[in-house]
Amino acid sequence: MNDLTTSALEAANKAMVASWATPVTDALKDLIKDDTTTIRVDDVWKFLGSPDKATHRTPILKNLQALRDAGVLTQHKRGESNFGIFYTSGPNWV
């Protein structure tokens, strides 16, 4: 793949992640009821109407990770698998 193609794909991926920021944030406001509520990527995915998982799981996950990095969510890992990753409200939860 040439640099132009790689750059175009990266730009498209960033745009897709950005386009899901508001829907993911809105979903979290409905899904997280208090500081004991735990959610997974699939909970958000299902709440958003279960769009094509192959295409949309990564943008949802990237938005959850960005919110984790901003302190809005706290990540908890139960076990060695990525399927055991849960999120709760973080110190900057509004």
N, C-alpha and C positions, 0 to 999 in steps of 0.2 A: 504494500500500500504506500502511496506517496504522501508527502507531508501535507499537501492540500486536502487530500481525502481524509487523512487522520484529523486534521484541524476541523474540517467540516463535521465529522462525526462527533468530535469532542464538543463543538459548539451546539450541535443538535441535542446531545445528551444533557448539557447544561441548561439549555432552554426547556427541555422536558422536565427536569428536576425543578426548575423555577416555576413552571406552570402548575405544578402540584403543591407548591408551598401553601397557598391559601386553603385549598380543599383539605389538606392534611391538618393544618392548624384548626380549621373549623371542626373537623372530625374529632380531634382530641378534646375540644371543648365539650362535646357531647359524650364522649366515651369516658373521660376521666371525671368521676363524680367527686372524689375526695382523695386525700393523700394515701389511702390504702388500695386504691384501684390500680390494678396492673393490666397492661395491654401488650399485645405483640404486633408485629408488622401485619400479620394476617387479619387481626381485628380491625385495623384501619382499612386495609384492603377490602374486607367484606362490607364495612360501613359505607365505603365509597361506591358500592354497587358491584364489587368484584369485576373491575375491568380486566382485560387480558393480562393475566399474571406475568407472562413472559416479558411483556413490554412495560408494565406499570409497577411491579414490585420494587425494582431498584430505585426509581424516583421517590417512592413512598419511604423506603428505607433511608435513602440519602437525606430526606427532609427530617426524619426522626433523629438521625445522627447529628444533623446541624442543630436541632433543638436541644439535643443532649449537650452538645458542645457549648451552647449558649446558656446552659443551666436551667432551661425550661423543663427538661425531662432528666430523670436519673435512670441509668441503664443498670439492670441486674442480670447476671448470667447464672442460670441454673444448669450446671453440667458443662460438658466439654463441647457440645454441639451448638451451632448457631441457631438451632431451633429452640434452644432454651434461653433466648434473650428476651427479656421483658423490660418494659418501661413503666415508671411511675412519675408523678409530678415531681419536679425538681425545685431547688431553692428559688428559682426565678419564675415559678409558675404564677400566672396571673389569673 
